[in-house]
Every structure is written in C-alpha cells, then in structure tokens.
Amino acid sequence: MLIRVGLAFALTLSMSSCAQPQVKPWERGVLAEPAMTFGHDALKDSIADHVYFAKEATSGGRSLTGGGGCGCN
C-alpha cells in the first residue's frame, strides 16, 4: 500500500510542471509600462484611500492615519 501511495505521489509530481511562459521581446515594452505597477498614480491612490476611509470608517494599510466615518479626515 505504501508503494502505491508513493507511486501515486511521484506520478502527481511529475505531471505538474513549473514551466514559465516565455515573454516575447515585443511584449516586454508593454510589461515595463508604469501602469503595470502597483501605485503608479499617487493622486488617484490618495483619493481612493480618502473615499474608502470616509465611507468605511477604517484606516487603510498604506498609511498610518486613522479617521472617522464623517468624511472629515
């Protein structure tokens, strides 16, 4: 029974692959655009954080300020 489990495990591992898709040279320019990064527009992120703070009465993970639900933060 242990041999069967070991063979099943080995078969499962051999069927899963770690093949990474190759990025074509002409696709690299698109991936290097600033819009492909997190937080590329600081003003838009700041406005979205303010709206979230005002509506949810919570502080976000990006800043250390707290606020209330009144929209006065």
CHARMM internal coordinates of N, CA and C (Angstrom, degrees):
IC EDIT
DIST 1 N 1 CA 1.4534
DIST 1 CA 1 C 1.5349
ANGL 1 N 1 CA 1 C 110.63
DIST 1 C 2 N 1.3167
ANGL 1 CA 1 C 2 N 115.92
DIHE 1 N 1 CA 1 C 2 N -40.36
DIST 2 N 2 CA 1.4636
ANGL 1 C 2 N 2 CA 120.36
DIHE 1 CA 1 C 2 N 2 CA -179.62
DIST 2 CA 2 C 1.5248
ANGL 2 N 2 CA 2 C 110.67
DIHE 1 C 2 N 2 CA 2 C -65.48
DIST 2 C 3 N 1.3128
ANGL 2 CA 2 C 3 N 116.61
DIHE 2 N 2 CA 2 C 3 N -35.29
DIST 3 N 3 CA 1.4676
ANGL 2 C 3 N 3 CA 120.47
DIHE 2 CA 2 C 3 N 3 CA 178.94
DIST 3 CA 3 C 1.5291
ANGL 3 N 3 CA 3 C 109.76
DIHE 2 C 3 N 3 CA 3 C -67.18
DIST 3 C 4 N 1.3177
ANGL 3 CA 3 C 4 N 116.98
DIHE 3 N 3 CA 3 C 4 N -39.62
DIST 4 N 4 CA 1.4687
ANGL 3 C 4 N 4 CA 120.31
DIHE 3 CA 3 C 4 N 4 CA 179.12
DIST 4 CA 4 C 1.5214
ANGL 4 N 4 CA 4 C 111.17
DIHE 3 C 4 N 4 CA 4 C -65.14
DIST 4 C 5 N 1.3114
ANGL 4 CA 4 C 5 N 116.86
DIHE 4 N 4 CA 4 C 5 N -42.26
DIST 5 N 5 CA 1.4616
ANGL 4 C 5 N 5 CA 120.50
DIHE 4 CA 4 C 5 N 5 CA 178.28
DIST 5 CA 5 C 1.5271
ANGL 5 N 5 CA 5 C 110.03
DIHE 4 C 5 N 5 CA 5 C -63.76
DIST 5 C 6 N 1.3302
ANGL 5 CA 5 C 6 N 116.44
DIHE 5 N 5 CA 5 C 6 N -42.21
DIST 6 N 6 CA 1.4590
ANGL 5 C 6 N 6 CA 120.21
DIHE 5 CA 5 C 6 N 6 CA 178.34
DIST 6 CA 6 C 1.5182
ANGL 6 N 6 CA 6 C 112.26
DIHE 5 C 6 N 6 CA 6 C -63.38
DIST 6 C 7 N 1.3283
ANGL 6 CA 6 C 7 N 116.57
DIHE 6 N 6 CA 6 C 7 N -40.88
DIST 7 N 7 CA 1.4630
ANGL 6 C 7 N 7 CA 119.80
DIHE 6 CA 6 C 7 N 7 CA 177.47
DIST 7 CA 7 C 1.5252
ANGL 7 N 7 CA 7 C 111.82
DIHE 6 C 7 N 7 CA 7 C -66.74
DIST 7 C 8 N 1.3244
ANGL 7 CA 7 C 8 N 116.01
DIHE 7 N 7 CA 7 C 8 N -39.99
DIST 8 N 8 CA 1.4635
ANGL 7 C 8 N 8 CA 119.07
DIHE 7 CA 7 C 8 N 8 CA 177.90
DIST 8 CA 8 C 1.5251
ANGL 8 N 8 CA 8 C 110.95
DIHE 7 C 8 N 8 CA 8 C -63.97
DIST 8 C 9 N 1.3124
ANGL 8 CA 8 C 9 N 116.08
DIHE 8 N 8 CA 8 C 9 N -39.87
DIST 9 N 9 CA 1.4638
ANGL 8 C 9 N 9 CA 120.51
DIHE 8 CA 8 C 9 N 9 CA 178.09
DIST 9 CA 9 C 1.5242
ANGL 9 N 9 CA 9 C 111.02
DIHE 8 C 9 N 9 CA 9 C -65.07
DIST 9 C 10 N 1.3252
ANGL 9 CA 9 C 10 N 116.25
DIHE 9 N 9 CA 9 C 10 N -44.45
DIST 10 N 10 CA 1.4684
ANGL 9 C 10 N 10 CA 120.28
DIHE 9 CA 9 C 10 N 10 CA 178.98
DIST 10 CA 10 C 1.5199
ANGL 10 N 10 CA 10 C 111.28
DIHE 9 C 10 N 10 CA 10 C -64.04
DIST 10 C 11 N 1.3228
ANGL 10 CA 10 C 11 N 117.02
DIHE 10 N 10 CA 10 C 11 N -38.73
DIST 11 N 11 CA 1.4589
ANGL 10 C 11 N 11 CA 120.84
DIHE 10 CA 10 C 11 N 11 CA 177.87
DIST 11 CA 11 C 1.5235
ANGL 11 N 11 CA 11 C 111.02
DIHE 10 C 11 N 11 CA 11 C -65.17
DIST 11 C 12 N 1.3149
ANGL 11 CA 11 C 12 N 116.03
DIHE 11 N 11 CA 11 C 12 N -41.76
DIST 12 N 12 CA 1.4645
ANGL 11 C 12 N 12 CA 119.97
DIHE 11 CA 11 C 12 N 12 CA 178.66
DIST 12 CA 12 C 1.5249
ANGL 12 N 12 CA 12 C 110.69
DIHE 11 C 12 N 12 CA 12 C -62.96
DIST 12 C 13 N 1.3144
ANGL 12 CA 12 C 13 N 117.17
DIHE 12 N 12 CA 12 C 13 N -43.58
DIST 13 N 13 CA 1.4661
ANGL 12 C 13 N 13 CA 120.32
DIHE 12 CA 12 C 13 N 13 CA 178.80
DIST 13 CA 13 C 1.5201
ANGL 13 N 13 CA 13 C 112.20
DIHE 12 C 13 N 13 CA 13 C -65.28
DIST 13 C 14 N 1.3157
ANGL 13 CA 13 C 14 N 116.59
DIHE 13 N 13 CA 13 C 14 N -36.11
DIST 14 N 14 CA 1.4562
ANGL 13 C 14 N 14 CA 118.50
DIHE 13 CA 13 C 14 N 14 CA -179.03
DIST 14 CA 14 C 1.5242
ANGL 14 N 14 CA 14 C 112.26
DIHE 13 C 14 N 14 CA 14 C -73.33
DIST 14 C 15 N 1.3239
ANGL 14 CA 14 C 15 N 117.16
DIHE 14 N 14 CA 14 C 15 N -25.08
DIST 15 N 15 CA 1.4684
ANGL 14 C 15 N 15 CA 120.10
DIHE 14 CA 14 C 15 N 15 CA 179.49
DIST 15 CA 15 C 1.5231
ANGL 15 N 15 CA 15 C 112.02
DIHE 14 C 15 N 15 CA 15 C -79.26
DIST 15 C 16 N 1.3153
ANGL 15 CA 15 C 16 N 117.95
DIHE 15 N 15 CA 15 C 16 N -26.89
DIST 16 N 16 CA 1.4546
ANGL 15 C 16 N 16 CA 120.27
DIHE 15 CA 15 C 16 N 16 CA 177.55
DIST 16 CA 16 C 1.5167
ANGL 16 N 16 CA 16 C 108.62
DIHE 15 C 16 N 16 CA 16 C -85.04
DIST 16 C 17 N 1.2843
ANGL 16 CA 16 C 17 N 115.71
DIHE 16 N 16 CA 16 C 17 N 135.29
DIST 17 N 17 CA 1.4585
ANGL 16 C 17 N 17 CA 118.52
DIHE 16 CA 16 C 17 N 17 CA -177.79
DIST 17 CA 17 C 1.5164
ANGL 17 N 17 CA 17 C 110.46
DIHE 16 C 17 N 17 CA 17 C -121.58
DIST 17 C 18 N 1.2748
ANGL 17 CA 17 C 18 N 114.68
DIHE 17 N 17 CA 17 C 18 N 158.19
DIST 18 N 18 CA 1.4616
ANGL 17 C 18 N 18 CA 121.84
DIHE 17 CA 17 C 18 N 18 CA 177.94
DIST 18 CA 18 C 1.5207
ANGL 18 N 18 CA 18 C 109.98
DIHE 17 C 18 N 18 CA 18 C -108.92
DIST 18 C 19 N 1.2922
ANGL 18 CA 18 C 19 N 116.63
DIHE 18 N 18 CA 18 C 19 N 31.99
DIST 19 N 19 CA 1.4619
ANGL 18 C 19 N 19 CA 119.86
DIHE 18 CA 18 C 19 N 19 CA -178.05
DIST 19 CA 19 C 1.5239
ANGL 19 N 19 CA 19 C 109.07
DIHE 18 C 19 N 19 CA 19 C -69.05
DIST 19 C 20 N 1.3070
ANGL 19 CA 19 C 20 N 115.84
DIHE 19 N 19 CA 19 C 20 N 126.08
DIST 20 N 20 CA 1.4564
ANGL 19 C 20 N 20 CA 120.78
DIHE 19 CA 19 C 20 N 20 CA 178.40
DIST 20 CA 20 C 1.5173
ANGL 20 N 20 CA 20 C 108.52
DIHE 19 C 20 N 20 CA 20 C -97.42
DIST 20 C 21 N 1.3182
ANGL 20 CA 20 C 21 N 116.11
DIHE 20 N 20 CA 20 C 21 N 136.53
DIST 21 N 21 CA 1.4631
ANGL 20 C 21 N 21 CA 117.79
DIHE 20 CA 20 C 21 N 21 CA 178.75
DIST 21 CA 21 C 1.5291
ANGL 21 N 21 CA 21 C 110.23
DIHE 20 C 21 N 21 CA 21 C -66.76
DIST 21 C 22 N 1.2829
ANGL 21 CA 21 C 22 N 115.05
DIHE 21 N 21 CA 21 C 22 N 139.43
DIST 22 N 22 CA 1.4621
ANGL 21 C 22 N 22 CA 120.10
DIHE 21 CA 21 C 22 N 22 CA 179.87
DIST 22 CA 22 C 1.5226
ANGL 22 N 22 CA 22 C 109.53
DIHE 21 C 22 N 22 CA 22 C -85.03
DIST 22 C 23 N 1.3169
ANGL 22 CA 22 C 23 N 116.33
DIHE 22 N 22 CA 22 C 23 N 130.43
DIST 23 N 23 CA 1.4513
ANGL 22 C 23 N 23 CA 122.05
DIHE 22 CA 22 C 23 N 23 CA 177.80
DIST 23 CA 23 C 1.5215
ANGL 23 N 23 CA 23 C 107.69
DIHE 22 C 23 N 23 CA 23 C -85.02
DIST 23 C 24 N 1.2924
ANGL 23 CA 23 C 24 N 114.90
DIHE 23 N 23 CA 23 C 24 N 126.41
DIST 24 N 24 CA 1.4661
ANGL 23 C 24 N 24 CA 120.24
DIHE 23 CA 23 C 24 N 24 CA 179.29
DIST 24 CA 24 C 1.5292
ANGL 24 N 24 CA 24 C 109.44
DIHE 23 C 24 N 24 CA 24 C -72.43
DIST 24 C 25 N 1.3295
ANGL 24 CA 24 C 25 N 118.18
DIHE 24 N 24 CA 24 C 25 N 150.72
DIST 25 N 25 CA 1.4688
ANGL 24 C 25 N 25 CA 120.33
DIHE 24 CA 24 C 25 N 25 CA -179.05
DIST 25 CA 25 C 1.5287
ANGL 25 N 25 CA 25 C 113.30
DIHE 24 C 25 N 25 CA 25 C -57.19
DIST 25 C 26 N 1.3141
ANGL 25 CA 25 C 26 N 118.41
DIHE 25 N 25 CA 25 C 26 N -34.80
DIST 26 N 26 CA 1.4637
ANGL 25 C 26 N 26 CA 120.26
DIHE 25 CA 25 C 26 N 26 CA -178.51
DIST 26 CA 26 C 1.5235
ANGL 26 N 26 CA 26 C 112.00
DIHE 25 C 26 N 26 CA 26 C -78.71
DIST 26 C 27 N 1.3391
ANGL 26 CA 26 C 27 N 118.39
DIHE 26 N 26 CA 26 C 27 N -10.04
DIST 27 N 27 CA 1.4585
ANGL 26 C 27 N 27 CA 121.61
DIHE 26 CA 26 C 27 N 27 CA 177.18
DIST 27 CA 27 C 1.5261
ANGL 27 N 27 CA 27 C 112.46
DIHE 26 C 27 N 27 CA 27 C -91.78
DIST 27 C 28 N 1.2892
ANGL 27 CA 27 C 28 N 117.42
DIHE 27 N 27 CA 27 C 28 N -14.04
DIST 28 N 28 CA 1.4633
ANGL 27 C 28 N 28 CA 120.76
DIHE 27 CA 27 C 28 N 28 CA -176.34
DIST 28 CA 28 C 1.5180
ANGL 28 N 28 CA 28 C 112.69
DIHE 27 C 28 N 28 CA 28 C -67.41
DIST 28 C 29 N 1.3139
ANGL 28 CA 28 C 29 N 117.49
DIHE 28 N 28 CA 28 C 29 N -31.58
DIST 29 N 29 CA 1.4562
ANGL 28 C 29 N 29 CA 120.53
DIHE 28 CA 28 C 29 N 29 CA 178.10
DIST 29 CA 29 C 1.5184
ANGL 29 N 29 CA 29 C 112.07
DIHE 28 C 29 N 29 CA 29 C -65.28
DIST 29 C 30 N 1.3112
ANGL 29 CA 29 C 30 N 116.82
DIHE 29 N 29 CA 29 C 30 N -37.46
DIST 30 N 30 CA 1.4683
ANGL 29 C 30 N 30 CA 120.80
DIHE 29 CA 29 C 30 N 30 CA 178.96
DIST 30 CA 30 C 1.5236
ANGL 30 N 30 CA 30 C 109.91
DIHE 29 C 30 N 30 CA 30 C -68.09
DIST 30 C 31 N 1.3186
ANGL 30 CA 30 C 31 N 117.47
DIHE 30 N 30 CA 30 C 31 N -40.76
DIST 31 N 31 CA 1.4553
ANGL 30 C 31 N 31 CA 121.14
DIHE 30 CA 30 C 31 N 31 CA -179.49
DIST 31 CA 31 C 1.5168
ANGL 31 N 31 CA 31 C 112.91
DIHE 30 C 31 N 31 CA 31 C -71.41
DIST 31 C 32 N 1.3255
ANGL 31 CA 31 C 32 N 117.98
DIHE 31 N 31 CA 31 C 32 N -19.36
DIST 32 N 32 CA 1.4551
ANGL 31 C 32 N 32 CA 121.39
DIHE 31 CA 31 C 32 N 32 CA -178.94
DIST 32 CA 32 C 1.5286
ANGL 32 N 32 CA 32 C 113.08
DIHE 31 C 32 N 32 CA 32 C -91.88
DIST 32 C 33 N 1.3267
ANGL 32 CA 32 C 33 N 118.23
DIHE 32 N 32 CA 32 C 33 N 1.24
DIST 33 N 33 CA 1.4641
ANGL 32 C 33 N 33 CA 120.91
DIHE 32 CA 32 C 33 N 33 CA 179.94
DIST 33 CA 33 C 1.5232
ANGL 33 N 33 CA 33 C 110.65
DIHE 32 C 33 N 33 CA 33 C -67.80
DIST 33 C 34 N 1.3284
ANGL 33 CA 33 C 34 N 117.54
DIHE 33 N 33 CA 33 C 34 N 147.56
DIST 34 N 34 CA 1.4657
ANGL 33 C 34 N 34 CA 120.48
DIHE 33 CA 33 C 34 N 34 CA 179.09
DIST 34 CA 34 C 1.5257
ANGL 34 N 34 CA 34 C 112.88
DIHE 33 C 34 N 34 CA 34 C -60.36
DIST 34 C 35 N 1.3071
ANGL 34 CA 34 C 35 N 118.18
DIHE 34 N 34 CA 34 C 35 N -28.35
DIST 35 N 35 CA 1.4598
ANGL 34 C 35 N 35 CA 120.56
DIHE 34 CA 34 C 35 N 35 CA -179.26
DIST 35 CA 35 C 1.5302
ANGL 35 N 35 CA 35 C 112.38
DIHE 34 C 35 N 35 CA 35 C -68.26
DIST 35 C 36 N 1.3132
ANGL 35 CA 35 C 36 N 117.87
DIHE 35 N 35 CA 35 C 36 N -14.06
DIST 36 N 36 CA 1.4597
ANGL 35 C 36 N 36 CA 121.01
DIHE 35 CA 35 C 36 N 36 CA -179.66
DIST 36 CA 36 C 1.5315
ANGL 36 N 36 CA 36 C 112.10
DIHE 35 C 36 N 36 CA 36 C -87.17
DIST 36 C 37 N 1.3316
ANGL 36 CA 36 C 37 N 118.33
DIHE 36 N 36 CA 36 C 37 N 0.08
DIST 37 N 37 CA 1.4536
ANGL 36 C 37 N 37 CA 121.66
DIHE 36 CA 36 C 37 N 37 CA 179.80
DIST 37 CA 37 C 1.5251
ANGL 37 N 37 CA 37 C 109.81
DIHE 36 C 37 N 37 CA 37 C -101.55
DIST 37 C 38 N 1.3208
ANGL 37 CA 37 C 38 N 116.42
DIHE 37 N 37 CA 37 C 38 N 159.47
DIST 38 N 38 CA 1.4565
ANGL 37 C 38 N 38 CA 121.21
DIHE 37 CA 37 C 38 N 38 CA 175.42
DIST 38 CA 38 C 1.5201
ANGL 38 N 38 CA 38 C 108.52
DIHE 37 C 38 N 38 CA 38 C -78.23
DIST 38 C 39 N 1.3102
ANGL 38 CA 38 C 39 N 116.63
DIHE 38 N 38 CA 38 C 39 N 134.09
DIST 39 N 39 CA 1.4514
ANGL 38 C 39 N 39 CA 120.65
DIHE 38 CA 38 C 39 N 39 CA 176.46
DIST 39 CA 39 C 1.5078
ANGL 39 N 39 CA 39 C 114.33
DIHE 38 C 39 N 39 CA 39 C 72.03
DIST 39 C 40 N 1.3127
ANGL 39 CA 39 C 40 N 118.19
DIHE 39 N 39 CA 39 C 40 N 35.40
DIST 40 N 40 CA 1.4578
ANGL 39 C 40 N 40 CA 119.93
DIHE 39 CA 39 C 40 N 40 CA -178.18
DIST 40 CA 40 C 1.5191
ANGL 40 N 40 CA 40 C 112.36
DIHE 39 C 40 N 40 CA 40 C -75.70
DIST 40 C 41 N 1.3299
ANGL 40 CA 40 C 41 N 117.73
DIHE 40 N 40 CA 40 C 41 N -20.09
DIST 41 N 41 CA 1.4615
ANGL 40 C 41 N 41 CA 121.35
DIHE 40 CA 40 C 41 N 41 CA 179.15
DIST 41 CA 41 C 1.5295
ANGL 41 N 41 CA 41 C 108.40
DIHE 40 C 41 N 41 CA 41 C -119.32
DIST 41 C 42 N 1.3202
ANGL 41 CA 41 C 42 N 116.35
DIHE 41 N 41 CA 41 C 42 N 98.08
DIST 42 N 42 CA 1.4621
ANGL 41 C 42 N 42 CA 121.38
DIHE 41 CA 41 C 42 N 42 CA -174.48
DIST 42 CA 42 C 1.5249
ANGL 42 N 42 CA 42 C 111.92
DIHE 41 C 42 N 42 CA 42 C -64.74
DIST 42 C 43 N 1.3348
ANGL 42 CA 42 C 43 N 118.87
DIHE 42 N 42 CA 42 C 43 N -37.91
DIST 43 N 43 CA 1.4532
ANGL 42 C 43 N 43 CA 120.99
DIHE 42 CA 42 C 43 N 43 CA -179.38
DIST 43 CA 43 C 1.5274
ANGL 43 N 43 CA 43 C 111.02
DIHE 42 C 43 N 43 CA 43 C -66.07
DIST 43 C 44 N 1.3146
ANGL 43 CA 43 C 44 N 116.93
DIHE 43 N 43 CA 43 C 44 N -43.68
DIST 44 N 44 CA 1.4624
ANGL 43 C 44 N 44 CA 120.73
DIHE 43 CA 43 C 44 N 44 CA 179.42
DIST 44 CA 44 C 1.5306
ANGL 44 N 44 CA 44 C 110.77
DIHE 43 C 44 N 44 CA 44 C -64.72
DIST 44 C 45 N 1.3192
ANGL 44 CA 44 C 45 N 117.09
DIHE 44 N 44 CA 44 C 45 N -39.07
DIST 45 N 45 CA 1.4668
ANGL 44 C 45 N 45 CA 120.58
DIHE 44 CA 44 C 45 N 45 CA 177.78
DIST 45 CA 45 C 1.5201
ANGL 45 N 45 CA 45 C 111.26
DIHE 44 C 45 N 45 CA 45 C -66.48
DIST 45 C 46 N 1.3252
ANGL 45 CA 45 C 46 N 117.10
DIHE 45 N 45 CA 45 C 46 N -38.90
DIST 46 N 46 CA 1.4607
ANGL 45 C 46 N 46 CA 121.11
DIHE 45 CA 45 C 46 N 46 CA 179.13
DIST 46 CA 46 C 1.5234
ANGL 46 N 46 CA 46 C 111.23
DIHE 45 C 46 N 46 CA 46 C -65.04
DIST 46 C 47 N 1.3156
ANGL 46 CA 46 C 47 N 117.17
DIHE 46 N 46 CA 46 C 47 N -41.98
DIST 47 N 47 CA 1.4680
ANGL 46 C 47 N 47 CA 121.03
DIHE 46 CA 46 C 47 N 47 CA 178.76
DIST 47 CA 47 C 1.5239
ANGL 47 N 47 CA 47 C 110.36
DIHE 46 C 47 N 47 CA 47 C -66.18
DIST 47 C 48 N 1.3258
ANGL 47 CA 47 C 48 N 116.88
DIHE 47 N 47 CA 47 C 48 N -43.24
DIST 48 N 48 CA 1.4597
ANGL 47 C 48 N 48 CA 120.34
DIHE 47 CA 47 C 48 N 48 CA 179.00
DIST 48 CA 48 C 1.5296
ANGL 48 N 48 CA 48 C 110.60
DIHE 47 C 48 N 48 CA 48 C -63.39
DIST 48 C 49 N 1.3360
ANGL 48 CA 48 C 49 N 117.91
DIHE 48 N 48 CA 48 C 49 N -38.66
DIST 49 N 49 CA 1.4608
ANGL 48 C 49 N 49 CA 120.75
DIHE 48 CA 48 C 49 N 49 CA 177.20
DIST 49 CA 49 C 1.5142
ANGL 49 N 49 CA 49 C 111.40
DIHE 48 C 49 N 49 CA 49 C -64.37
DIST 49 C 50 N 1.3321
ANGL 49 CA 49 C 50 N 116.93
DIHE 49 N 49 CA 49 C 50 N -42.26
DIST 50 N 50 CA 1.4585
ANGL 49 C 50 N 50 CA 120.24
DIHE 49 CA 49 C 50 N 50 CA -179.94
DIST 50 CA 50 C 1.5262
ANGL 50 N 50 CA 50 C 110.93
DIHE 49 C 50 N 50 CA 50 C -62.96
DIST 50 C 51 N 1.3102
ANGL 50 CA 50 C 51 N 117.29
DIHE 50 N 50 CA 50 C 51 N -44.55
DIST 51 N 51 CA 1.4647
ANGL 50 C 51 N 51 CA 120.52
DIHE 50 CA 50 C 51 N 51 CA 179.04
DIST 51 CA 51 C 1.5241
ANGL 51 N 51 CA 51 C 110.17
DIHE 50 C 51 N 51 CA 51 C -63.31
DIST 51 C 52 N 1.3116
ANGL 51 CA 51 C 52 N 117.36
DIHE 51 N 51 CA 51 C 52 N -41.54
DIST 52 N 52 CA 1.4584
ANGL 51 C 52 N 52 CA 120.91
DIHE 51 CA 51 C 52 N 52 CA 179.51
DIST 52 CA 52 C 1.5189
ANGL 52 N 52 CA 52 C 110.52
DIHE 51 C 52 N 52 CA 52 C -63.77
DIST 52 C 53 N 1.3433
ANGL 52 CA 52 C 53 N 117.01
DIHE 52 N 52 CA 52 C 53 N -44.00
DIST 53 N 53 CA 1.4614
ANGL 52 C 53 N 53 CA 120.36
DIHE 52 CA 52 C 53 N 53 CA 179.50
DIST 53 CA 53 C 1.5185
ANGL 53 N 53 CA 53 C 110.44
DIHE 52 C 53 N 53 CA 53 C -62.02
DIST 53 C 54 N 1.3297
ANGL 53 CA 53 C 54 N 117.19
DIHE 53 N 53 CA 53 C 54 N -43.76
DIST 54 N 54 CA 1.4560
ANGL 53 C 54 N 54 CA 120.89
DIHE 53 CA 53 C 54 N 54 CA -175.83
DIST 54 CA 54 C 1.5284
ANGL 54 N 54 CA 54 C 111.41
DIHE 53 C 54 N 54 CA 54 C -68.10
DIST 54 C 55 N 1.3029
ANGL 54 CA 54 C 55 N 118.39
DIHE 54 N 54 CA 54 C 55 N -36.40
DIST 55 N 55 CA 1.4615
ANGL 54 C 55 N 55 CA 120.84
DIHE 54 CA 54 C 55 N 55 CA -177.28
DIST 55 CA 55 C 1.5222
ANGL 55 N 55 CA 55 C 112.82
DIHE 54 C 55 N 55 CA 55 C -84.02
DIST 55 C 56 N 1.3115
ANGL 55 CA 55 C 56 N 117.88
DIHE 55 N 55 CA 55 C 56 N -36.45
DIST 56 N 56 CA 1.4599
ANGL 55 C 56 N 56 CA 120.99
DIHE 55 CA 55 C 56 N 56 CA -173.18
DIST 56 CA 56 C 1.5251
ANGL 56 N 56 CA 56 C 113.56
DIHE 55 C 56 N 56 CA 56 C -98.03
DIST 56 C 57 N 1.3057
ANGL 56 CA 56 C 57 N 118.35
DIHE 56 N 56 CA 56 C 57 N -11.84
DIST 57 N 57 CA 1.4651
ANGL 56 C 57 N 57 CA 123.55
DIHE 56 CA 56 C 57 N 57 CA -178.41
DIST 57 CA 57 C 1.5267
ANGL 57 N 57 CA 57 C 110.98
DIHE 56 C 57 N 57 CA 57 C 57.52
DIST 57 C 58 N 1.3124
ANGL 57 CA 57 C 58 N 116.76
DIHE 57 N 57 CA 57 C 58 N 39.35
DIST 58 N 58 CA 1.4585
ANGL 57 C 58 N 58 CA 121.23
DIHE 57 CA 57 C 58 N 58 CA 178.05
DIST 58 CA 58 C 1.5166
ANGL 58 N 58 CA 58 C 108.88
DIHE 57 C 58 N 58 CA 58 C -132.48
DIST 58 C 59 N 1.3002
ANGL 58 CA 58 C 59 N 115.17
DIHE 58 N 58 CA 58 C 59 N 163.88
DIST 59 N 59 CA 1.4526
ANGL 58 C 59 N 59 CA 118.59
DIHE 58 CA 58 C 59 N 59 CA 173.91
DIST 59 CA 59 C 1.5135
ANGL 59 N 59 CA 59 C 108.04
DIHE 58 C 59 N 59 CA 59 C -100.97
DIST 59 C 60 N 1.3107
ANGL 59 CA 59 C 60 N 115.83
DIHE 59 N 59 CA 59 C 60 N 144.25
DIST 60 N 60 CA 1.4560
ANGL 59 C 60 N 60 CA 120.73
DIHE 59 CA 59 C 60 N 60 CA -176.45
DIST 60 CA 60 C 1.5112
ANGL 60 N 60 CA 60 C 112.23
DIHE 59 C 60 N 60 CA 60 C -84.10
DIST 60 C 61 N 1.3049
ANGL 60 CA 60 C 61 N 116.40
DIHE 60 N 60 CA 60 C 61 N 176.73
DIST 61 N 61 CA 1.4439
ANGL 60 C 61 N 61 CA 121.32
DIHE 60 CA 60 C 61 N 61 CA -178.29
DIST 61 CA 61 C 1.5122
ANGL 61 N 61 CA 61 C 113.43
DIHE 60 C 61 N 61 CA 61 C -84.66
DIST 61 C 62 N 1.3232
ANGL 61 CA 61 C 62 N 117.55
DIHE 61 N 61 CA 61 C 62 N -6.89
DIST 62 N 62 CA 1.4628
ANGL 61 C 62 N 62 CA 119.72
DIHE 61 CA 61 C 62 N 62 CA -175.26
DIST 62 CA 62 C 1.5157
ANGL 62 N 62 CA 62 C 113.29
DIHE 61 C 62 N 62 CA 62 C -92.79
DIST 62 C 63 N 1.3247
ANGL 62 CA 62 C 63 N 117.53
DIHE 62 N 62 CA 62 C 63 N -23.14
DIST 63 N 63 CA 1.4588
ANGL 62 C 63 N 63 CA 118.60
DIHE 62 CA 62 C 63 N 63 CA -176.95
DIST 63 CA 63 C 1.5226
ANGL 63 N 63 CA 63 C 109.86
DIHE 62 C 63 N 63 CA 63 C -130.77
DIST 63 C 64 N 1.3085
ANGL 63 CA 63 C 64 N 116.05
DIHE 63 N 63 CA 63 C 64 N 169.97
DIST 64 N 64 CA 1.4548
ANGL 63 C 64 N 64 CA 120.59
DIHE 63 CA 63 C 64 N 64 CA -177.34
DIST 64 CA 64 C 1.5188
ANGL 64 N 64 CA 64 C 112.27
DIHE 63 C 64 N 64 CA 64 C -101.12
DIST 64 C 65 N 1.3189
ANGL 64 CA 64 C 65 N 118.50
DIHE 64 N 64 CA 64 C 65 N 3.82
DIST 65 N 65 CA 1.4536
ANGL 64 C 65 N 65 CA 119.85
DIHE 64 CA 64 C 65 N 65 CA -177.58
DIST 65 CA 65 C 1.5102
ANGL 65 N 65 CA 65 C 110.54
DIHE 64 C 65 N 65 CA 65 C -86.22
DIST 65 C 66 N 1.2927
ANGL 65 CA 65 C 66 N 115.68
DIHE 65 N 65 CA 65 C 66 N 146.12
DIST 66 N 66 CA 1.4542
ANGL 65 C 66 N 66 CA 121.88
DIHE 65 CA 65 C 66 N 66 CA 175.32
DIST 66 CA 66 C 1.5116
ANGL 66 N 66 CA 66 C 108.99
DIHE 65 C 66 N 66 CA 66 C -107.40
DIST 66 C 67 N 1.2740
ANGL 66 CA 66 C 67 N 115.74
DIHE 66 N 66 CA 66 C 67 N 170.87
DIST 67 N 67 CA 1.4493
ANGL 66 C 67 N 67 CA 117.85
DIHE 66 CA 66 C 67 N 67 CA 179.75
DIST 67 CA 67 C 1.5149
ANGL 67 N 67 CA 67 C 110.96
DIHE 66 C 67 N 67 CA 67 C -164.25
DIST 67 C 68 N 1.3015
ANGL 67 CA 67 C 68 N 113.59
DIHE 67 N 67 CA 67 C 68 N 167.82
DIST 68 N 68 CA 1.4538
ANGL 67 C 68 N 68 CA 119.28
DIHE 67 CA 67 C 68 N 68 CA 178.02
DIST 68 CA 68 C 1.4968
ANGL 68 N 68 CA 68 C 110.51
DIHE 67 C 68 N 68 CA 68 C -100.94
DIST 68 C 69 N 1.3075
ANGL 68 CA 68 C 69 N 116.54
DIHE 68 N 68 CA 68 C 69 N -179.18
DIST 69 N 69 CA 1.4505
ANGL 68 C 69 N 69 CA 121.67
DIHE 68 CA 68 C 69 N 69 CA -178.80
DIST 69 CA 69 C 1.5072
ANGL 69 N 69 CA 69 C 113.09
DIHE 68 C 69 N 69 CA 69 C -87.96
DIST 69 C 70 N 1.3387
ANGL 69 CA 69 C 70 N 117.85
DIHE 69 N 69 CA 69 C 70 N 6.08
DIST 70 N 70 CA 1.4653
ANGL 69 C 70 N 70 CA 120.14
DIHE 69 CA 69 C 70 N 70 CA -176.04
DIST 70 CA 70 C 1.5235
ANGL 70 N 70 CA 70 C 112.70
DIHE 69 C 70 N 70 CA 70 C -84.85
DIST 70 C 71 N 1.2982
ANGL 70 CA 70 C 71 N 119.03
DIHE 70 N 70 CA 70 C 71 N -9.91
DIST 71 N 71 CA 1.4507
ANGL 70 C 71 N 71 CA 121.66
DIHE 70 CA 70 C 71 N 71 CA -179.23
DIST 71 CA 71 C 1.5145
ANGL 71 N 71 CA 71 C 112.71
DIHE 70 C 71 N 71 CA 71 C 84.33
DIST 71 C 72 N 1.3208
ANGL 71 CA 71 C 72 N 118.19
DIHE 71 N 71 CA 71 C 72 N 12.42
DIST 72 N 72 CA 1.4627
ANGL 71 C 72 N 72 CA 121.05
DIHE 71 CA 71 C 72 N 72 CA -177.01
DIST 72 CA 72 C 1.5132
ANGL 72 N 72 CA 72 C 112.84
DIHE 71 C 72 N 72 CA 72 C -98.41
DIST 72 C 73 N 1.3104
ANGL 72 CA 72 C 73 N 118.53
DIHE 72 N 72 CA 72 C 73 N 14.64
DIST 73 N 73 CA 1.4636
ANGL 72 C 73 N 73 CA 118.16
DIHE 72 CA 72 C 73 N 73 CA -178.50
DIST 73 CA 73 C 1.4800
ANGL 73 N 73 CA 73 C 107.77
DIHE 72 C 73 N 73 CA 73 C -89.82
END
COOR INIT
IC SEED 1 N 1 CA 1 C
IC BUILD
